[in-house]
């Protein structure tokens, strides 16, 4: 009877260590998958290649993921969470201009795109057209960033809207413009500087903000 508490604790500690080791293996597979899919493409990257890059056997791959698509979704979600955490860590906005309030978030986005080509390839190219579920994940993440943009700029814009204008549709359109600029930037081999691409995005937002201002004025 005196040994029971020790055995119970040992089992508990082994269980905690096992959970931690499994989480560490999963994180290694996500990082390895990012490099493999970001280099060879999703369709070119195999489970075997991911496991080799992670230094793990295929047994441990299937411990965490049912298949390559589940790994791709995990990688994409990891990158989106990283972007969100970096944006959330930004200091409070000091400017009253919508375009200035958007600049720090845009800089974070293009920092990641420019500093990690493998992540850029997954965020912009490999995530598209894989399956309905992956497409849904992409659309939800894109709309989520539109809502973040709207959250930072909407308080500066008078309401209500006129002429059938919709804040969320406008934000979705602006995020679409940012993504298209990011696509062109990556395909050009990062020909422009990060500051130039951020300035282009800010110029679009500034133009939209100026054009909306009269329409957003009260009757």
N, C-alpha and C positions, 0 to 999 in steps of 0.2 A: 504493500500500500504506500510505503514511503517513496517508492520509485515512480509512482504514477504521475505526480506533478512534473517531475523532470522529463519523463517520456512525452507528456503532453506538450510541455514547452518546446522540447526538441522538435516534435512534429510541427508545431506552429512556426518555429524559426525556419525549419527546412522549407515549409510552405511559402513563407515570405520570401526566402531566398530564391525559391523556384519561380515565383511570380516575377521577381525582379530580373532574373536571368532570361525569362521568356520575353519580358518587355525590352531588355537590351538586345536580344536576338532580333526581335521585330524591328527595332530602330535601325539595326545594321542592315537588314533586308531593305528597308525603305531607302536608306542612303545608297545602297548598292543598286537598287532598282532605278533610282533617279539617274545614276551614272550610266547604267546600261541602256535604259529607255531613252535617255537624253543624248546618247551617242549613236546607238544602233537603231533607234526607233522602237516604238512599242511592238510593232509586228516583227521586227528583226531581233528583238531581245528575248531570250529564252529563260526558262526557270533555271536551267543549268548554269547559264552565264551569270544570272543574278546571284545564285548560291556561291559560285566561284569568286565573284567580286566581294561577297560578304564573308567568305571563309567559312561557310556553313554547308552542311549536307542538305539534300532535298527534303529529308525528313523534317528538318526545322523550318523549311519554307512552308510546308503544308500544316505545320503546327500553328502558323499565324494566318495563312492565306489559302483560300480554296483554289485560286487560280491566278493567272497573270493579271486579269482584269481587276480583281479585288486588290491586288498590289498597286495597280495604276491608280485606282480610286484613293487608296491610302496615301500614295505619294502626292497626288493633287491636293487632297485635303490638308496634308502636312504643309505644303507650300502656301496654301491659302491661309492657314492658321498662322504661319510665320509672318506673312504680310500683315495680317490683322494685328498681331502682337506688336510689330514694329510701328504701325500706324497709331495704335492705342498708346504707345509710349511717347508719342510726340508731345512737345509742350503745348499749352493752351494757345489758341489763335489770338493774335494781338491786332491784326488788321481787320478793318471793316469792309475790305474789298473781297468779293467772292473768289476772284482768281488768285489772290494772295493766300487765302485760306486753303485753297486746293493745292498750292505748290508743294508744301511739305509732303503730303500724301503721294503726290505724283513722283516726287524725288525718291521716296522709299520704293515705289513700284519699279521705277527705271533703274534704281540701284541694284535691285535683285535681278532684273532682266539682264542688265549689263555685266554684272559680276559673276553670274552663274549661267553660262550658255546651256548647260544640261537642263536646268530648271526652266529656262526660257523656252526651250524646245517643247518641254512637257506642257507648260502653261498655255502656249500659243498654238501648238501644232498637234502633238501626239494625243492630246485629250479629245480631239474632234473626231466624230464619226465612228467611235468604237462600238457603242451600243446605246440603246435608249436610256439606260440607267446612267451611263457616264455622261451622255448629253444633258440629262436632267441635272446632274451634279454641276456641270459647267454653267448651265443657265442660271441655276440658283446662286452660284458663287458670283457670277457677273452681275446679277441683279442686286446681290448683297453689297457689292462695291458701289453700285449706283445709289443705293440707299445711304451708304456712308457719305458719299459726295453730297447728296441731298441734305443730309443732316447738318453738314458743316456750312452749307450755303443758303439753305432755305430761310433761316431766320433773318437774313439780310434782304430778302425779297418781299415786298409788300404782297398782301393777299386781299381779296380772292383773285384768282386768275380770271382773265377775260378771254373771249373768243375761243372757248373750248380748250385752252392750253392746259396741260397736265404736268405737274412737277416731276412725277416719276418717269413719264415718257421722255421728258427733256433730259433727265439725269441718265436714263438708259442710253439715249443718243450720244451724250457726252462720253460715257464710258466706252461705247462702241468706237468713237473716234480715237480715244486713247489706245484701245487695243489695236486698231488698224495702224496707227503710228508705230506702235511697238512691233507689229509684224514687219512693217517696212524697214524699221531700224535693224532688226535681226537679220532679215534677208539681204540687207545691204552690207552685212559684215560689220555692223556698228560704225558706219562711215561718219555719222555725225557724233558730236560729243553728247554726253548725257544732258548737259545743260541746254544744248540746242533742242533736243527732243522735248524736254520739259517745257522750255519756252514756247515751243509750237503748241503744245497742249494748253498751256496757260493762255496763249493768244486766242485760241478757239473759245475757251471758257469766258474770257473777257468780252469777246465779241457777242456771244450769246447773252451774257449778263446785261450788256448795254442795250441790245435789241429787245430784251424782255422788259426792261425797266418801264417804258411807257405803257406796255400792255398790262403790266402788273399794278399800275397805279389805280387807286380807287376811282370809281365813276365821278 
